[in-house]
Amino acid sequence: MTDEVSQHGFETLAIHAGQEADPATGAVVPPIHPASTFRQDGVGGMRGGYEYGRSANPTRTALETCLAALEGGTRALAFASGMAAEDTLLRTVCGPGDHVVIPNDAYGGTYRLVAKVAARWGLEWSAADVTDATAVQAAVRPGQTKIVWVETPTNPLLNIADLDALAALTRDAGARLVVDNTFASPYLQQPLAHGADVVVHSTTKYIGGHSDVVGGALVVLDAELAAELAYHQNAMGPVAGPFDAWLTLRGAKTLAVRMDRHCDNAERVAALLSGHPRVVEVRYPGLTAHPGHELAAKQMRRFGGMVSFRVAGGEAAALEVCERARLFTLAESLGGVESLIEHPARMTHASAAGSPLEVPPDLIRLSVGIESADDLLADLRHALGS
Ligand SMILES: *Cc1c(COP(=O)(O)O)cnc(C)c1O
């Protein structure tokens, strides 16, 4: 990115960072480069540093440059999925006998990767309530803990963690603060500015934004850590392909306008649910009654597009609501333009059953899309039977 571009605002960066017009043709959109290998001008004479498609690819570089700019990082790396990014991060920073702290309501896949996969290779872990800095502090084992892993808002309970406080205690313990920023997106929250060492994204969600591509990213400030991660990304090979990188970059251009509409609609959905007789609890950080509301107002631009709620009547009632919704499509995932509804205990968080991360059976999670808000509200009223 040119210096001129790096000083611009978020919306400008989303459209221009890493995306200068193609020098050969003037094309205003970065090309998809499918080439797996690049001609050398004499042995080792690489053009622009490109040698082999796993090591680096120009379309991927465009996406990585844009993501680094959006998070205020020095470098981003794009992966085949969010889980590929997480796996690479864990295996770069941790070894056998090391310890990580994860949220007690972590994304189910993160829990599974740590507790079922990395644990077999000797990684130790504890789950802590990340809304409680004292609890996180108590879970940290100085010298052994390499990562304090945080999501905020958390999934699916939408709890808010204090990034500044967690960054300070993590630094004191000689560990690294990793923030999964998938739910907020860089438009709403920039963890590196609050002292995080690594930002993780499932770009499958808001950054891609159209439910048509799976991808992941890591973003860092520290150049040495960036080099170690890039080394492992190349050594392990879980890279984003050029077509996927291109599609993700295309989505990222409209992130700001989409997020604003997701937030507008989610605020209206949260207000409807809060006054509904069949709803026993609404979890949305934009509600003043939410325990993390003030903190969210401090560290987020707005409160996001995810809303979770619990219904009267237990699991059977929650399943019925999920099945009665029409415009809200019954599906896993989130962050796309279309609204989704799901039952975390049976779907996204099924693998956490019987663990400290088990979620309430009467909980429903919404990914509020950018359709007409009135249509979304009518669909929810119908699904709730009123
Ligand atoms: C989806 C998701 C992931 C995993 O990303 P994939 O792209 O599905 O591999 C990680 N963290 C959060 C919060 C997610 O929602």
The ligand as a MOL file (V3000), in Angstrom:
LIG
                    3D

  0  0  0     0  0            999 V3000
M  V30 BEGIN CTAB
M  V30 COUNTS 15 15 0 0 0
M  V30 BEGIN ATOM
M  V30 1 C -16.7340 -19.5910 11.8520 0
M  V30 2 C -15.8510 -19.1870 12.9650 0
M  V30 3 C -14.5410 -19.6830 13.0800 0
M  V30 4 C -13.9870 -20.7460 12.1360 0
M  V30 5 O -13.8640 -20.2840 10.8430 0
M  V30 6 P -14.0480 -21.1930 9.5260 0
M  V30 7 O -13.8720 -20.2080 8.4250 0
M  V30 8 O -15.4190 -21.7930 9.5810 0
M  V30 9 O -12.9970 -22.2410 9.5630 0
M  V30 10 C -13.7680 -19.2070 14.1100 0
M  V30 11 N -14.2250 -18.3140 15.0030 0
M  V30 12 C -15.4730 -17.8230 14.9300 0
M  V30 13 C -15.9430 -16.8370 15.9520 0
M  V30 14 C -16.3380 -18.2400 13.9210 0
M  V30 15 O -17.5760 -17.7680 13.8730 0
M  V30 END ATOM
M  V30 BEGIN BOND
M  V30 1 1 1 2
M  V30 2 1 2 3
M  V30 3 2 2 14
M  V30 4 1 3 4
M  V30 5 2 3 10
M  V30 6 1 4 5
M  V30 7 1 5 6
M  V30 8 2 6 7
M  V30 9 1 6 8
M  V30 10 1 6 9
M  V30 11 1 10 11
M  V30 12 2 11 12
M  V30 13 1 12 13
M  V30 14 1 12 14
M  V30 15 1 14 15
M  V30 END BOND
M  V30 END CTAB
M  END
